[in-house]
Amino acid sequence: MNRISGWSRTLLIALNLALVTLSPIFSAAHAGERKVVWETREGYVALAPRDTSGNVPVVPNNHPLEMSEDLLVGLLDSVQVRDSLKDKPTPLFTRGALQLLVPHLRQALRQAGPGEDVTFTVIALYKTLLGGNTPKATSGRLFYQGGKLNLIFGVVKDEGRSRLDALDRDFRLIAVGSRRSTASGEWLLVPGDDRTFEITRRDWVLFDPKATVTVKPAPVIVQPSPVTKKGGEVRPLAERLATLNELKKKGLITEEEYRAKRMQILSDL
């Protein structure tokens, strides 16, 4: 019995030492987890630990940051992209994507600490040559440093990871851009006429918040039967999507009807 007790004591001591040794590792892993600010089937915004860039000294971000939604919309709306060298530049972010994404990016920038970046992925519908709509994913890493708003892209208008019928879609599997390595792809970022940003790397742009930004008005959509409130006011996108989700949860519409109506709502923007 005494010998068994001695071995038991030795085992307990070894386990305690192991826990003490591994505790900082577990704590660091936990601290490295992303803090989700917003997540739906249309995208997500999260706070993530600031990534490193090789041997370059770590410079803390100037967070938290207060920035108006109009300014943030204007900056992101100035980014144009060529899908290939032969294509004409078109706005990267659709109006629907900006309406969904920007309020949560603003909230995340207000919550971020000096050691955190804001990461995001958004699914947007883009017109096809045949007149239909194709969902595509765009992701990035956003942070404010040295008087400039930095945006590093992970994927740009990626079709492979954005199928609308992917109920098990996990945005955390999509690259969100890195200081260390350059994103791949045939796309080419192009500054708009107002040139509110400069390109420091093919996937990395620097916005100047002090630049004059023109916020383009949303296009006027004429619909035969618009969804309105009693007072005739057009219902916001988020409210229309929420109503649609409720109908689906209650079983009042089929999965096919849900997808068709959702695509119609998003393509109307």
MIBAZA-365247 format. One record per atom (N, C-alpha, C, O): residue in one letter; x negated, y, z. Coordinates in steps of 0.1 Angstrom, whole numbers, padded with zeros to 4 digits, always signed. Each point is the difference from the previous one (the first is absolute). Layout:
MIBAZA-365247
AXYZ;...
//
This chain:
MIBAZA-365247
M-0008-0012+0000;M+0008+0012+0000;M-0009+0013+0000;M+0003+0009-0007;N-0013-0010+0015;N-0009+0012+0001;N-0006+0003-0013;N-0002+0011-0004;R-0002-0022-0003;R-0007+0002-0013;R+0010+0005-0011;R-0004+0009-0008;I+0017-0014+0009;I+0010+0006-0009;I+0002+0014+0003;I+0002+0008-0010;S-0001-0004+0022;S+0003+0014+0004;S-0012+0009-0005;S+0002+0011-0004;G-0014-0017+0005;G-0012+0008-0004;G+0001+0003-0015;G-0003+0011-0005;W+0007-0022-0003;W+0001+0002-0014;W+0011+0010-0003;W-0001+0008-0010;S+0012-0009+0017;S+0011+0009-0002;S-0004+0015+0003;S+0004+0009-0008;R-0012-0007+0018;R-0005+0013+0003;R-0008+0005-0011;R+0001+0012-0004;T-0010-0020-0001;T-0009+0004-0011;T+0008+0004-0012;T-0003+0009-0007;L+0013-0017+0004;L+0009+0002-0012;L+0007+0014+0002;L+0001+0007-0010;L+0004-0005+0022;L+0007+0013+0002;L-0009+0012-0001;L+0004+0010-0006;I-0016-0012+0011;I-0010+0011-0001;I-0003+0003-0015;I-0001+0011-0004;A-0001-0022-0004;A-0003+0002-0014;A+0011+0006-0008;A-0002+0009-0008;L+0015-0013+0012;L+0011+0006-0007;L+0002+0015+0003;L+0003+0008-0008;N-0006-0004+0021;N+0001+0014+0004;N-0011+0008-0007;N+0003+0011-0005;L-0015-0016+0004;L-0010+0007-0008;L+0003+0002-0014;L-0003+0010-0006;A+0010-0021+0000;A+0004+0001-0014;A+0010+0011-0002;A+0000+0007-0010;L+0010-0006+0019;L+0010+0010-0001;L-0005+0014+0001;L+0004+0009-0007;V-0014-0008+0017;V-0006+0013+0001;V-0008+0005-0012;V+0001+0011-0004;T-0008-0021-0002;T-0007+0003-0012;T+0009+0003-0012;T-0004+0009-0008;L+0015-0016+0006;L+0008+0001-0011;L+0010+0012+0001;L+0006+0004-0009;S-0004+0000+0022;S+0010+0011+0002;S-0002+0012-0008;S+0010+0005-0006;P-0022+0001+0005;P-0002+0011-0009;P+0003-0002-0015;P+0005+0008-0007;I-0008-0021+0003;I+0003-0003-0014;I+0015+0000-0002;I+0005+0005-0010;F+0003-0011+0019;F+0014+0000-0001;F+0006+0014+0000;F+0009+0003-0007;S-0015+0005+0016;S+0005+0014+0001;S-0003+0008-0013;S+0008+0007-0004;A-0020-0010-0001;A-0003+0007-0013;A+0009-0004-0011;A+0004+0008-0008;A-0001-0021+0007;A+0009-0005-0010;A+0013+0006+0001;A+0007+0004-0010;H-0002-0003+0023;H+0013+0006+0002;H+0000+0014-0003;H+0010+0005-0006;A-0020+0002+0009;A-0001+0015-0003;A-0001+0002-0015;A+0004+0011-0005;G-0009-0021-0003;G-0001+0001-0014;G+0012-0002-0008;G+0001+0001-0012;E+0010-0005+0019;E+0013-0003-0007;E+0006+0013-0005;E-0002+0011+0006;R+0009-0012-0017;R+0007+0011-0005;R+0012+0003+0008;R+0007-0008+0006;K-0004+0021-0005;K+0012+0005+0008;K+0010+0004-0011;K-0001+0010-0006;V+0012-0018+0004;V+0009+0003-0010;V+0009+0012+0004;V+0006+0000+0010;V-0005+0010-0019;V+0008+0011+0002;V+0014-0002-0007;V+0010+0005+0005;W-0011-0011-0017;W+0013-0002-0008;W-0002-0012-0009;W-0011-0002-0005;E+0021-0007+0004;E-0001-0011-0009;E+0014-0005-0004;E+0008-0003+0008;T-0006+0003-0021;T+0012-0006-0006;T-0005-0008-0012;T-0012-0002-0002;R+0022-0003-0006;R-0004-0008-0012;R-0005+0010-0011;R-0006-0005-0010;E+0007+0018+0012;E-0005+0010-0010;E-0014+0004+0003;E-0006+0007-0008;G+0001-0010+0020;G-0014+0004+0003;G-0002+0001+0015;G+0008-0004+0008;Y-0020+0008-0004;Y-0004+0002+0014;Y-0010+0011+0001;Y-0008+0003-0009;V+0007+0002+0022;V-0010+0010+0004;V-0005-0005+0013;V+0008-0003+0009;A-0021+0003-0007;A-0006-0004+0013;A-0012+0008+0003;A-0007+0006-0008;L+0003-0007+0021;L-0013+0006+0005;L-0009-0012+0001;L+0003-0010+0006;A-0015+0012-0012;A-0010-0011+0000;A-0014+0006+0005;A-0002+0012-0002;P-0006-0020+0008;P-0013+0005+0004;P-0008+0006-0012;P+0001-0006-0011;R-0008+0017+0013;R-0008+0006-0010;R-0010-0010-0005;R-0008-0006+0007;D+0008+0003-0021;D-0010-0009-0005;D-0014+0006-0001;D-0001+0013-0001;T-0009-0021+0000;T-0014+0005-0001;T-0005+0001-0014;T+0007-0006-0009;S-0017+0013+0006;S-0006+0001-0013;S-0015-0003-0001;S-0008+0008-0003;G+0005-0021+0007;G-0014-0004+0000;G-0009+0007+0010;G+0004+0000+0012;N-0015+0005-0017;N-0009+0007+0009;N+0003+0015+0003;N-0008+0006+0007;V+0019-0001-0013;V+0003+0014+0002;V+0005+0002+0014;V+0009-0008+0005;P-0013+0018+0002;P+0004+0002+0014;P+0015+0002+0001;P+0006+0006-0009;V+0000-0011+0019;V+0015+0001+0002;V+0003+0014+0004;V-0005+0005+0010;V+0014+0002-0018;V+0004+0013+0004;V+0015-0001+0003;V+0008-0004-0008;P-0004+0008+0020;P+0014-0001+0004;P+0009+0009-0009;P-0004+0010-0005;N+0016-0015+0003;N+0010+0007-0007;N+0005+0012+0008;N-0001+0000+0012;N+0006+0010-0019;N+0006+0012+0007;N+0014-0002+0003;N+0009+0007-0005;H-0006-0018+0013;H+0014-0003+0003;H+0002+0002+0015;H-0009+0000+0008;P+0022+0002-0004;P+0012+0000-0009;P+0001+0013-0009;P-0007+0010+0003;L+0015-0012-0013;L+0001+0011-0010;L+0015+0004-0002;L+0008-0009-0001;E-0006+0022+0001;E+0014+0005-0002;E+0000+0005-0015;E-0007+0009-0003;M+0016-0015-0005;M+0001+0005-0014;M+0015-0001-0004;M+0007-0010+0003;S-0002+0020-0009;S+0014+0000-0004;S+0003-0010-0011;S-0009-0004-0008;E+0021-0001+0008;E+0004-0010-0011;E-0001+0006-0014;E-0004-0007-0009;D+0008+0020+0008;D-0001+0006-0013;D-0015+0001-0006;D-0002-0003-0011;L-0007+0006+0020;L-0014+0000-0004;L-0005-0014-0004;L-0007-0002-0010;L+0011-0008+0019;L-0004-0014-0003;L+0006-0005-0013;L-0007-0007-0008;V+0019+0010+0006;V+0007-0004-0013;V-0007+0007-0012;V-0003-0007-0010;G+0000+0020+0011;G-0007+0007-0010;G-0014-0006-0004;G-0003-0001-0011;L-0004-0002+0022;L-0014-0006-0003;L+0001-0014-0006;L-0007-0002-0010;L+0016-0006+0015;L+0001-0014-0006;L+0006+0001-0014;L-0004-0008-0009;D+0013+0017+0007;D+0007+0001-0013;D-0010+0005-0011;D+0003-0001-0012;S-0014+0007+0016;S-0010+0005-0010;S-0008-0011-0006;S-0007+0002-0010;V+0007-0014+0016;V-0008-0011-0005;V+0006-0006-0012;V+0012-0005+0000;Q-0019+0004-0011;Q+0004-0007-0012;Q-0009-0012-0003;Q-0011+0000+0005;V+0016-0009-0013;V-0007-0012-0003;V+0002-0004-0014;V+0010+0001-0006;R-0021-0006+0000;R+0001-0007-0013;R+0000-0015+0003;R-0010-0005+0007;D+0020-0002-0011;D+0000-0015+0002;D-0011-0007-0008;D-0005-0010+0004;S+0001+0016-0015;S-0012-0004-0008;S-0005+0012-0007;S+0007+0011+0000;L-0018-0012-0007;L-0007+0012-0006;L+0009+0005-0012;L-0001+0012-0003;K+0009-0020-0002;K+0008+0004-0012;K+0014+0007+0004;K+0006+0006-0008;D-0003-0008+0021;D+0013+0006+0005;D-0001+0014+0004;D-0011+0005+0004;K+0022+0003-0005;K+0000+0014+0005;K+0001+0000+0015;K+0006-0009+0006;P-0011+0019+0000;P+0001+0001+0015;P+0015+0002+0004;P+0007+0007-0006;T-0003-0014+0017;T+0013+0002+0005;T-0001+0001+0015;T-0010-0005+0006;P+0019+0011+0001;P+0000+0001+0015;P-0001-0014+0006;P+0007-0009-0004;L-0016+0007+0013;L-0002-0013+0007;L+0012-0003+0009;L+0005-0011-0001;F-0001+0021+0009;F+0010-0003+0010;F+0014+0005-0006;F+0001+0011-0005;T+0009-0020+0005;T+0013+0004-0005;T+0007+0009+0011;T-0005+0000+0012;R+0015+0007-0016;R+0007+0008+0010;R+0006-0008+0011;R+0000+0004+0012;G+0005-0016-0016;G+0006-0009+0010;G-0011-0005+0010;G+0003-0001+0012;A-0015-0002-0017;A-0010-0005+0009;A-0005+0011+0010;A-0002-0002+0011;L+0001+0015-0016;L-0004+0011+0008;L+0011+0002+0011;L-0003+0003+0012;Q+0016-0004-0016;Q+0010+0003+0010;Q+0000-0011+0011;Q+0003+0003+0012;L-0006-0015-0016;L-0001-0011+0010;L-0012+0001+0009;L+0000-0002+0012;L-0012+0005-0018;L-0013-0001+0006;L-0004+0012+0008;L-0005-0002+0011;V+0007+0014-0016;V-0006+0012+0006;V+0004+0003+0015;V-0009+0003+0008;P+0021-0005-0005;P+0004+0003+0014;P-0008-0009+0010;P-0003+0004+0011;H+0000-0016-0015;H-0007-0010+0009;H-0015+0003+0000;H-0006-0002+0010;L+0001+0006-0022;L-0014+0004+0000;L-0002+0012+0009;L-0010+0000+0007;R+0019+0010-0007;R-0002+0011+0008;R+0001-0004+0015;R-0008+0005+0008;Q+0017-0013-0005;Q+0001-0005+0014;Q-0013-0007+0004;Q-0005+0002+0011;A+0000-0011-0020;A-0012-0007+0004;A-0012+0009+0002;A-0008-0002+0009;L+0006+0012-0018;L-0011+0010+0002;L+0001+0008+0013;L-0010+0003+0006;R+0022-0001-0002;R+0002+0007+0013;R-0003-0009+0012;R-0004+0005+0011;Q+0005-0018-0013;Q-0003-0010+0011;Q-0014-0005+0000;Q-0005-0005+0010;A-0002+0006-0021;A-0013-0006-0002;A-0010+0007+0009;A+0000+0012+0003;G-0010-0021+0002;G-0011+0005+0008;G-0012+0002-0009;G+0000-0004-0012;P-0011+0010+0017;P-0013+0002-0008;P-0005-0013-0006;P-0007+0000-0010;G+0009-0012+0017;G-0005-0012-0005;G+0010-0008-0008;G-0002-0012-0002;E+0013+0018-0003;E+0010-0007-0007;E+0002+0006-0014;E+0000+0012-0002;D+0003-0021-0008;D+0005+0005-0013;D+0014-0004-0002;D+0006-0008+0008;V+0001+0014-0017;V+0014-0003-0003;V+0000-0009-0013;V-0006+0005-0010;T+0011-0016+0011;T+0001-0009-0012;T+0014-0002-0004;T+0009+0001+0008;F-0007-0004-0021;F+0014-0001-0005;F+0000-0008-0012;F-0010-0002-0007;T+0022-0003+0004;T+0004-0007-0013;T+0014+0004-0003;T+0009+0001+0009;V-0006+0002-0021;V+0014+0004-0004;V+0003-0007-0013;V-0009-0001-0009;I+0021-0004+0008;I+0005-0006-0013;I+0009+0010-0007;I+0009+0005+0006;A-0012-0002-0018;A+0008+0009-0008;A+0004-0006-0013;A-0007-0010-0005;L+0018+0015-0001;L+0005-0005-0013;L-0005+0009-0011;L+0002+0012+0001;Y-0008-0018-0011;Y-0005+0007-0012;Y+0007-0004-0012;Y+0003-0012-0002;K+0000+0022-0007;K+0007-0003-0012;K-0009-0009-0010;K-0012+0002-0001;T+0019-0011-0006;T-0007-0008-0009;T+0003+0005-0014;T+0009+0008-0002;L-0017-0013-0008;L+0003+0004-0014;L+0013-0005-0005;L+0006+0006-0009;L+0000-0016+0015;L+0013-0005-0004;L+0011+0006+0007;L+0012-0003-0002;G-0015+0013+0011;G+0011+0007+0007;G+0003-0005+0014;G+0009+0006+0007;G-0015-0017-0003;G+0003-0005+0013;G-0009+0006+0011;G-0007+0010-0003;N+0006-0016+0014;N-0008+0004+0012;N-0008-0011+0005;N+0005-0011+0002;T-0018+0014+0000;T-0009-0010+0006;T-0006+0004+0013;T-0005+0011+0001;P+0007-0019+0010;P-0006+0004+0013;P-0015-0002+0000;P-0006-0010-0005;K-0001+0020+0010;K-0015+0000+0001;K-0004+0005+0013;K+0006+0009+0006;A-0017-0014-0001;A-0005+0004+0013;A-0012+0009-0001;A-0009-0002-0008;T+0008+0013+0017;T-0011+0008+0001;T-0004+0001+0015;T+0009+0002+0008;S-0021-0003-0005;S-0005+0000+0014;S-0012+0009+0002;S-0006+0004-0010;G+0004+0001+0022;G-0011+0008+0003;G-0004+0002+0014;G+0007-0004+0009;R-0018+0012-0007;R-0005+0003+0014;R-0001+0015+0000;R-0007+0006-0008;L+0014+0001+0018;L+0001+0014+0000;L-0006+0005+0013;L+0002-0005+0011;F-0011+0016-0012;F-0006+0005+0012;F-0005+0015-0002;F-0003+0003-0012;Y+0003+0005+0022;Y-0004+0014-0001;Y-0014+0002+0006;Y-0002-0004+0012;Q-0007+0009-0020;Q-0014+0002+0005;Q-0007+0012-0007;Q+0001+0000-0012;G-0008+0008+0019;G-0007+0011-0006;G+0008+0010-0008;G-0004+0005-0010;G+0017-0003+0015;G+0009+0009-0007;G+0006-0005-0013;G+0007+0007-0007;K-0009-0020+0004;K+0006-0006-0011;K+0008-0013+0003;K-0003-0007+0010;L+0014+0005-0017;L+0008-0012+0002;L-0005-0010-0010;L+0001+0002-0012;N-0006-0013+0018;N-0006-0011-0008;N+0011-0011-0003;N+0007-0004+0009;L-0007-0001-0021;L+0009-0011-0004;L-0008-0010-0008;L-0005+0003-0011;I+0003-0015+0016;I-0007-0010-0007;I+0011-0011-0004;I+0007-0005+0009;F-0006+0002-0021;F+0010-0009-0005;F-0005-0015+0001;F-0012-0002-0002;G+0021-0007+0005;G-0003-0014+0000;G+0005-0006-0013;G-0008-0006-0007;V+0021+0007+0004;V+0005-0005-0013;V+0009+0012-0005;V+0005+0008+0007;V-0004-0008-0020;V+0007+0011-0007;V+0010-0006-0010;V-0004-0007-0010;K+0017+0008+0012;K+0010-0005-0009;K-0002-0015-0003;K+0000-0004-0011;D-0002-0003+0022;D-0003-0015-0001;D+0014-0007-0001;D+0008+0000+0009;E-0007-0008-0020;E+0013-0007-0002;E+0000-0014+0008;E+0010-0005+0004;G-0022-0001-0003;G-0001-0013+0005;G+0005-0002+0015;G+0004-0011+0004;R-0005+0022+0004;R+0003-0001+0014;R+0013+0007+0004;R+0002+0003+0012;S+0007+0000-0022;S+0011+0009+0004;S+0013-0005-0006;S+0009+0008-0002;R-0007-0021+0001;R+0013-0006-0005;R+0011+0003+0009;R-0002-0002+0013;L+0013+0007-0018;L+0011+0004+0009;L+0007-0012+0007;L+0006+0001+0010;D-0008-0013-0016;D+0006-0012+0006;D-0009-0007+0010;D+0003-0011+0004;A-0014+0017-0001;A-0010-0006+0009;A+0004+0003+0015;A-0004+0010+0005;L+0013-0018+0000;L+0006+0003+0013;L-0011-0001+0011;L+0001+0005+0011;D-0011-0013-0014;D-0011-0002+0010;D-0012+0009-0003;D-0011-0004+0004;R+0013+0015-0011;R-0011+0009-0003;R-0007+0004+0013;R+0006+0005+0009;D-0019-0005-0009;D-0009+0004+0011;D-0009+0011-0005;D-0010-0003-0007;F+0013+0015+0010;F-0008+0012-0005;F-0014-0001+0006;F-0009+0006-0006;R+0006-0013+0017;R-0013+0000+0006;R-0010-0008-0009;R-0012+0001+0003;L+0017-0008-0013;L-0009-0008-0009;L-0004+0009-0011;L-0009-0005-0008;I+0014+0017+0007;I-0004+0009-0011;I-0011+0009+0004;I+0001+0006+0011;A-0012-0005-0019;A-0011+0008+0004;A+0004+0015+0000;A+0008+0004-0008;V-0013+0003+0018;V+0005+0014+0002;V-0011+0010-0002;V+0001+0012+0004;G-0012-0016-0011;G-0011+0009-0003;G-0011+0000+0011;G+0003-0003+0012;S-0015+0005-0016;S-0011-0001+0010;S-0011+0010-0003;S-0003+0003-0012;R-0003+0003+0022;R-0012+0009-0002;R-0012-0008-0006;R-0008+0005-0007;R+0008-0018+0010;R-0012-0008-0003;R+0000-0005-0014;R-0011-0001-0006;S+0023-0002+0000;S+0000-0006-0014;S+0010+0007-0008;S+0010+0005+0005;T-0012-0005-0018;T+0009+0006-0010;T+0011-0010-0005;T-0003-0011-0002;A+0015+0016+0002;A+0011-0008-0005;A-0001-0003-0015;A-0006+0007-0007;S+0011-0019+0003;S-0001-0004-0014;S+0013+0003-0007;S+0010+0004+0006;G-0010-0005-0019;G+0012+0003-0008;G-0003+0008-0012;G-0011+0007-0001;E+0020-0007-0009;E-0003+0007-0013;E+0005+0015+0001;E-0003+0008-0009;W+0011-0005+0020;W+0005+0013+0001;W-0010+0011+0002;W-0011-0003+0004;L+0015+0015-0008;L-0009+0011+0001;L+0007+0012+0006;L+0010+0005-0005;L-0014+0000+0017;L+0006+0012+0006;L-0003+0013-0008;L-0012+0002-0004;V+0022+0006+0003;V-0002+0013-0007;V+0006+0011+0008;V+0011-0001+0004;P-0019+0012-0002;P+0006+0012+0007;P+0011+0006-0008;P-0001+0001-0012;G+0011+0005+0019;G+0010+0007-0007;G-0005+0014-0004;G-0011+0004+0002;D+0020+0004-0009;D-0004+0013-0005;D-0004+0009+0011;D-0009+0009-0001;D+0015-0010+0013;D-0003+0009+0011;D-0013-0004+0008;D-0005+0008+0008;R+0000-0020-0012;R-0013-0005+0006;R-0001+0002+0015;R-0009+0007+0005;T+0018-0013+0002;T+0000+0001+0015;T-0010-0010+0006;T-0001-0001+0012;F-0006-0007-0020;F-0009-0010+0005;F-0012-0002-0009;F+0000+0003-0012;E-0010-0009+0018;E-0012-0004-0008;E-0002-0015+0002;E+0003-0005+0010;I-0009-0001-0020;I-0003-0014+0000;I-0014-0003+0004;I-0009+0004-0008;T+0006-0010+0019;T-0014-0002+0004;T-0004-0015-0003;T-0012-0002-0001;R+0022-0006-0001;R-0002-0014-0004;R+0012-0004-0008;R+0011+0006+0002;R-0012-0015-0011;R+0012-0003-0008;R+0013-0003+0007;R+0011+0002-0005;D-0013-0006+0018;D+0012-0004+0008;D+0002+0010+0012;D+0008-0002+0009;W-0017+0013-0009;W+0000+0008+0012;W+0002+0015-0004;W-0008+0005-0008;V+0018+0001+0014;V+0002+0014-0004;V+0000+0009+0013;V+0004-0005+0011;L-0008+0017-0013;L+0000+0010+0011;L+0010+0011-0003;L-0002+0007-0010;F+0012-0005+0019;F+0009+0010-0002;F-0004+0012+0008;F-0005-0001+0011;D+0007+0013-0016;D-0002+0013+0007;D+0013+0005+0005;D+0008+0006-0008;P-0004-0007+0021;P+0013+0004+0005;P+0002+0015-0002;P+0011+0005+0000;K-0022+0003-0002;K+0001+0014-0002;K+0003+0004-0014;K+0003+0012-0003;A-0004-0021-0006;A+0004+0003-0014;A+0014+0003-0002;A+0009-0005+0008;T-0006+0013-0018;T+0014+0003-0002;T+0007-0012-0006;T-0004-0006-0011;V+0014+0001+0017;V+0007-0012-0004;V+0014+0003-0005;V+0008+0007+0007;T-0004-0012-0018;T+0013+0002-0006;T+0008-0012+0003;T-0003-0011-0006;V+0014+0012+0014;V+0008-0012+0002;V+0011+0000-0011;V+0009+0009+0000;K-0010-0019-0008;K+0010-0001-0011;K+0013-0004+0005;K+0002-0009+0008;P+0009+0016-0013;P+0013-0004+0005;P+0004-0014-0006;P-0004-0004-0011;A+0012-0003+0019;A+0004-0013-0004;A+0009+0001-0012;A+0008+0010-0001;P-0009-0019-0009;P+0009+0002-0012;P+0014-0002+0004;P+0004-0007+0009;V+0005+0014-0017;V+0014+0000+0003;V+0006-0012-0008;V-0002-0001-0012;I+0008-0008+0019;I+0005-0013-0005;I+0015+0002-0002;I+0007+0002+0010;V-0002-0004-0022;V+0015+0001-0002;V+0005-0015-0001;V-0004-0008-0008;Q+0013+0005+0018;Q+0005-0014+0001;Q+0015+0001-0002;Q+0006+0009+0005;P-0001-0020-0011;P+0015+0000-0002;P+0008-0001+0013;P+0011+0005+0001;S-0017-0012+0008;S+0007-0002+0013;S-0010+0001+0012;S-0004-0010+0005;P-0001+0022-0002;P-0010+0002+0011;P+0006-0004+0013;P+0012+0001+0003;V-0021-0006+0006;V+0004-0003+0013;V-0001+0012+0009;V-0011+0006+0002;T+0022-0001+0003;T+0001+0012+0007;T+0007-0001+0013;T+0007-0010+0003;K-0010+0019+0006;K+0007+0001+0013;K+0013+0008-0003;K+0003+0004-0011;K+0005-0002+0022;K+0013+0007-0001;K-0002+0014-0006;K+0008+0004-0008;G-0018+0003+0013;G-0002+0013-0005;G-0006+0002-0014;G-0003+0011-0004;G+0001-0022-0002;G-0006+0000-0014;G-0015+0000+0000;G-0006+0000-0011;E-0001-0001+0022;E-0014+0000+0001;E-0006-0014-0004;E+0005-0010+0005;V-0015+0010-0014;V-0006-0013-0004;V-0007-0006+0012;V-0008+0006+0007;R+0011-0019-0005;R-0006-0007+0012;R-0015-0002-0002;R-0004-0003-0012;P-0004+0005+0022;P-0015-0002-0001;P-0003-0015-0004;P+0008-0009+0003;L-0020+0008-0009;L-0004-0013-0004;L+0000-0010+0012;L+0005-0012-0002;A-0011+0015+0013;A-0001-0009+0011;A+0014-0004+0005;A+0001-0012+0004;E+0008+0021-0004;E+0014-0004+0004;E+0006-0010-0009;E+0007-0009+0004;R-0008+0012-0017;R+0005-0009-0010;R-0006-0014+0001;R+0008-0010-0001;L-0021+0009+0003;L-0006-0013+0001;L+0004-0007+0013;L+0002-0012+0000;A+0000+0020+0011;A+0005-0006+0013;A+0014-0006-0002;A+0003-0011+0005;T+0005+0019-0012;T+0014-0005-0002;T+0000-0013-0008;T+0007-0010+0003;L-0016+0010-0013;L-0001-0012-0009;L-0005-0012+0009;L+0005-0011-0002;N-0014+0013+0010;N-0006-0011+0009;N+0011-0005+0009;N+0001-0012+0003;E+0008+0021+0002;E+0011-0004+0009;E+0010-0009-0007;E+0004-0010+0005;L-0001+0014-0017;L+0009-0008-0008;L-0005-0014-0003;L+0007-0010+0001;K-0020+0009-0003;K-0007-0013-0002;K+0000-0009+0013;K+0003-0011-0001;K-0006+0018+0012;K+0000-0007+0013;K+0013-0006+0003;K+0001-0011+0006;K+0010+0018-0009;K+0014-0004+0003;K+0005-0010-0010;K+0011-0005+0002;G-0019+0002-0012;G+0004-0010-0010;G+0011+0006-0010;G+0007-0008-0006;L-0006+0021+0005;L+0010+0006-0008;L-0004+0001-0015;L+0008+0001-0009;I-0021-0003+0007;I-0006+0000-0014;I-0010-0011-0001;I-0006-0005+0010;T+0004+0000-0022;T-0009-0011-0002;T-0015+0005-0001;T-0002+0012-0001;E-0007-0021+0001;E-0014+0004-0001;E-0003+0007-0014;E-0007+0009-0001;E+0014-0015-0009;E-0002+0006-0013;E+0006+0014-0001;E-0006+0009-0006;E+0017-0007+0012;E+0007+0014+0000;E-0009+0009+0008;E-0001+0012-0004;Y-0005-0017+0015;Y-0008+0009+0008;Y-0012+0005-0007;Y-0003+0012+0000;R-0004-0021-0007;R-0012+0004-0008;R+0003+0009-0011;R-0007+0010-0002;A+0018-0013-0005;A+0004+0009-0011;A+0003+0014+0004;A-0004+0010-0006;K+0012-0009+0017;K+0004+0013+0005;K-0012+0008+0006;K-0002+0012-0001;R-0007-0020+0008;R-0012+0007+0005;R-0009+0005-0011;R-0005+0012+0002;M+0003-0019-0013;M-0008+0005-0011;M+0007+0012-0006;M-0007+0009-0004;Q+0020-0009+0004;Q+0007+0012-0006;Q-0002+0012+0009;Q-0002+0011-0006;I+0003-0012+0019;I-0002+0011+0009;I-0014+0006-0001;I-0002+0012-0001;L-0008-0021+0000;L-0014+0005-0001;L-0004+0006-0013;L-0008+0009-0001;S+0014-0015-0010;S-0003+0005-0013;S+0008+0013-0003;S-0004+0007-0010;D+0013-0003+0018;D+0008+0013-0002;D-0009+0012+0004;D+0004+0011-0003;L-0015-0013+0010;L-0008+0011+0005;L-0009+0005-0011;L-0008+0010+0002;
//
